[in-house]
Amino acid sequence: MIDPTELYNKALNSAEEWADKDNAAGVLEDALGTLEGVLCAEYKAKGEPVSIMTKLIKQDQRWINAAKDWREARKQALVARLKYEQVNRYQDNIRTRESTERQLAR
């Protein structure tokens, strides 16, 4: 027999985990954009040509580290989303199975 409270709590927990990790990745993505602006200003102040600024920024160790952190956070968010979707599919399967069993028992 299905325990609706348990199903609800599992879905809620996995949704909250996904939301938290997705938010963390979004914050890091915003920070990466801000860092790009800071680096752009630094390179401009040094007199670097605008035409190679993107290349310089992407070679900067600060940007590389920030991008690495962002990618890892995005990966964790995607895994959390997959877990959430799996919990929902599993719960759908349980409900379908129990509904079928009730129909067959008639």
N, C-alpha and C positions, 0 to 999 in steps of 0.2 A: 504494500500500500504506500502511496506517495505521502510524504510529510510536506504539505505545502509551505510551511514555515521554513523548513530546511532548504527547499528548492529556492524560495525567495531570497534567503540569506546568502546562498551560494551565488546566485545571479547578482545580487546587490554588491557583494564583496568583489566579485570579478569586474563588475562595471566600475566600481570605485577605484580599483587598482588601475584599470585601463585609463580612466579619466586623469588620475594623478600622474601617471607616467606620460600620457599625452601632453598634459600641461607642462611637465618638466621639460619635455623635448621642445615645446613651443617657446618656453622661456629661453632655452639655450639657443634656439634658432634666432630669436630676437637679439640676443646678446652677440651672436655671430655677426648679424647685420650691423650692429652698433660698432663692433670691433673693426669691421671693414671700413666704416666711415672714419674711425680714428686713424687707422693705418693709412688710409687714403690722404688724410690731412697731413700726416707725418711725412709721407713720401712727396707730397706736393710742396711742403715747406722745405724739403731738401732739394727741390728743383727737378725732381724726376718727371719725365714726360708722362702725360696722361695716357698715351697710347700703350704703355707697358705697365700701368698701375695694377691692373687685375693680376697680371703675372707676378709682380712683386708681392702683392698681398697674399696670394696663394702659396708663395714660397716662404713667407714669414712664419717663424716657428710659433709665434703666438696664435696666428690664424690656424695653423695646422693642428695645434693642441685643442683649440676651441672647436674646430670642425670634427675632430676625433670624438670629443665629448658629446657633441650634438648627435653624431651618427650612432653612438652607443645608446644614447637616450632614446632616439627614434626607434632603434632596434628593440629596445625593451618595451616601448609603447606598442609596437606591432605584435610582439609576443603576447603582451597582456590582452590586446584586442582579440588575438586568436584564441586565447584561453576563454575569454568572455563568450565568443561565438560558439566555442565547443560546449561550454556549460549550457547555453541555450539550446543547442542541437540535442544534447543528451537529455535535457528536460523535455523537449518536444517528443523525443523517442519514447520516453517513459510514459508520457501522457497518452500517446498514440497506442502503445502496447496495452496500457490499462483500459483504455476505451474499447479496444478490440476484444480484450478478454471479457469485458462486461457484455459486449454484444454477443459473443459466442456462448456465454453462460445462460443466455435467455432461452 
